[in-house]
């Protein structure tokens, strides 16, 4: 949609849509990372090594989803004003929530990676992929922050440098997508009604100790 604005530079609708899509692009990346960390955490819960409560990941989704809603609202308001150089305060608050979520995700990723040897063998690769994707997520988060708060129009989501946009947003999103998609094909399917038995939990603990 951003490319369409080059062909129709006077279209407020296209600018609004492009602004909204680019401002919320960080949200699915964060939510996907939360989901993958949650799965690794489930594996750690069945060992003697402490892990985060499942509620932690549900709570962590709240600022991410809230930030998404605020960025949509902010992009809509900018579309109404017709000034693509301005970033609405609502969008800025949404980006702040993304940063908060990212900071917590980074902390959980570090702890999870430290305890990764205690996870089930099939789940360890998942934790490694999350760690590998972290640098790309950092760059994408920095770009969102610069786009919302920097006075330099080169980082503006709509009228900024396309080179910066490509190198700090598009490539990072693509890299994370490929990494997560690739590791997804290596994971076993867990039934929705699956609950580990005491025997399975004990086996996992013994395996981790071994």
KEROSE-129245 format. One record per residue (C-alpha): chain; y, z, x. Coordinates in steps of 0.2 Angstrom, whole numbers, plus 5000, padded with zeros to 4 digits. Each point is the difference from the previous one (the first is absolute). Example, Ala and Ser with C-alpha at 12.3 -4.5 7.8 and 13.67 -1.06 7.14 Angstrom:
<recs>
REC  kette    py    pz    px
REC      A  4978  5039  5062
REC      A  5017  4997  5006
</recs>
This chain:
<recs>
REC  kette    py    pz    px
REC      A  5000  5000  5000
REC      A  5012  5003  5015
REC      A  4997  4982  5005
REC      A  5005  4995  4983
REC      A  5017  5008  5002
REC      A  5004  4987  5014
REC      A  4997  4986  4987
REC      A  5010  5009  4987
REC      A  5013  5011  5008
REC      A  5010  5002  4984
REC      A  4985  5007  4990
REC      A  5003  5019  4997
REC      A  4982  5001  4992
REC      A  4992  4994  5016
REC      A  5010  5012  5011
REC      A  4996  5014  4989
REC      A  4981  4996  5000
REC      A  5000  4997  5018
REC      A  5009  5017  5004
REC      A  4988  5010  4989
REC      A  4985  4992  5007
REC      A  5005  5003  5018
REC      A  5006  5018  4997
REC      A  4984  5005  4992
REC      A  4989  4991  5012
REC      A  4997  5017  5010
REC      A  4993  5009  4985
REC      A  4983  4991  4999
REC      A  4998  5001  5018
REC      A  5003  5019  4999
REC      A  4989  5002  4985
REC      A  4986  4990  5008
REC      A  5001  5011  5015
REC      A  4999  5015  4990
REC      A  4985  4994  4991
REC      A  4990  4996  5016
REC      A  5005  5017  5007
REC      A  4994  5008  4984
REC      A  4983  4992  5002
REC      A  4998  5005  5019
REC      A  5005  5018  4994
REC      A  4986  5000  4987
REC      A  4988  4997  5014
REC      A  5007  5014  5010
REC      A  4999  5012  4985
REC      A  4981  5000  5001
REC      A  5000  5006  5018
REC      A  5004  5017  5008
REC      A  5017  4993  5006
REC      A  5015  5004  4988
REC      A  5008  4986  4991
REC      A  5015  4997  4988
REC      A  4998  5004  4982
REC      A  4998  4984  4989
REC      A  5015  5007  4991
REC      A  5010  4997  5016
REC      A  4998  4981  4998
REC      A  5004  5000  4981
REC      A  5016  5010  5004
REC      A  5004  4988  5014
REC      A  5000  4985  4988
REC      A  5014  5008  4990
REC      A  5014  4996  5012
REC      A  4993  4983  5004
REC      A  4999  4995  4981
REC      A  5017  5008  4997
REC      A  5008  4991  5014
REC      A  4993  4984  4993
REC      A  5008  5003  4983
REC      A  5017  5004  5008
REC      A  5000  4985  5011
REC      A  4996  4989  4985
REC      A  5014  5008  4990
REC      A  5012  4998  5015
REC      A  4996  4982  5002
REC      A  5003  4997  4982
REC      A  5017  5008  5001
REC      A  5005  4990  5015
REC      A  4995  4985  4991
REC      A  5012  5005  4986
REC      A  5014  5003  5012
REC      A  4997  4983  5008
REC      A  5003  5007  5018
REC      A  4985  4997  5011
REC      A  5009  5008  5015
REC      A  5000  5017  4991
REC      A  4985  5012  5000
REC      A  5000  5011  4984
REC      A  4999  5019  5003
REC      A  4984  4999  4989
REC      A  4991  4989  5012
REC      A  5006  5011  5015
REC      A  4992  5015  4991
REC      A  4984  4990  4997
REC      A  4999  4996  5019
REC      A  5003  5018  5005
REC      A  4985  5004  4989
REC      A  4990  4987  5009
REC      A  5004  5007  5017
REC      A  4995  5018  4994
REC      A  4983  4993  4994
REC      A  4998  4990  5016
REC      A  5004  5016  5010
REC      A  4986  5010  4991
REC      A  4988  4985  5002
REC      A  5003  5000  5018
REC      A  4996  5018  5002
REC      A  4984  4998  4989
REC      A  4995  4985  5010
REC      A  5002  5010  5017
REC      A  4990  5014  4993
REC      A  4987  4989  4993
REC      A  4998  4990  5015
REC      A  4998  5016  5010
REC      A  4985  5005  4989
REC      A  4993  4982  4998
REC      A  4984  5004  5010
REC      A  4995  5012  4986
REC      A  5001  4987  4987
REC      A  4985  4989  4994
REC      A  4996  4986  5012
REC      A  5005  4987  4987
REC      A  5017  5007  4997
REC      A  5005  5002  5018
REC      A  5005  4982  5001
REC      A  5012  5003  4985
REC      A  5009  5014  5009
REC      A  5002  4989  5016
REC      A  5007  4985  4990
REC      A  5013  5012  4992
REC      A  5005  5006  5017
REC      A  5001  4982  5006
REC      A  5011  4995  4986
REC      A  5012  5014  5003
REC      A  5012  4991  5012
REC      A  5002  4986  4987
REC      A  5004  5012  4987
REC      A  5012  5008  5011
REC      A  5010  4984  5003
REC      A  4999  4996  4982
REC      A  5007  5017  4995
REC      A  5014  4998  5013
REC      A  5005  4983  4993
REC      A  5001  5008  4982
REC      A  5011  5014  5007
REC      A  5011  4988  5010
REC      A  5002  4989  4985
REC      A  5005  5014  4989
REC      A  5012  5010  5012
REC      A  5005  4989  5014
REC      A  5017  4992  4999
REC      A  4994  4985  5010
REC      A  4997  4986  4987
REC      A  4987  4992  5011
REC      A  4988  5013  4992
REC      A  5005  4996  4983
REC      A  4985  4996  4989
REC      A  5008  4985  4992
REC      A  5013  4993  5012
REC      A  4994  5007  5016
REC      A  4992  4991  5015
REC      A  4984  4991  4995
REC      A  4993  5003  5017
REC      A  5002  5019  4999
REC      A  4992  4999  4983
REC      A  4986  4990  5006
REC      A  4997  5011  5015
REC      A  5003  5017  4992
REC      A  4993  4997  4983
REC      A  4989  4985  4996
REC      A  4989  5001  5016
REC      A  4998  5019  4998
REC      A  4995  4998  4982
REC      A  4988  4986  5004
REC      A  4992  5010  5014
REC      A  4997  5015  4990
REC      A  4993  4990  4985
REC      A  4988  4991  5012
REC      A  4994  5016  5008
REC      A  4997  5009  4984
REC      A  4992  4985  4992
REC      A  4988  4998  5015
REC      A  4995  5018  5000
REC      A  4997  5000  4982
REC      A  4986  4988  5002
REC      A  4991  5012  5012
REC      A  5000  5015  4988
REC      A  4986  5005  4989
REC      A  5003  5001  4981
REC      A  5001  5017  4993
REC      A  4995  5002  4982
REC      A  5014  5008  4989
REC      A  4989  5014  4994
REC      A  4993  5004  5017
REC      A  5000  5018  5005
REC      A  4993  5006  5017
REC      A  4985  5012  4998
REC      A  4998  5016  5010
REC      A  4987  4991  5010
REC      A  5011  4985  5004
REC      A  5014  5012  5005
REC      A  4989  5009  5012
REC      A  4993  4984  5007
REC      A  5018  4995  5004
REC      A  5004  5016  5008
REC      A  4985  4999  5011
REC      A  5004  4982  5005
REC      A  5018  5005  5004
REC      A  4993  5014  5011
REC      A  4988  4988  5009
</recs>
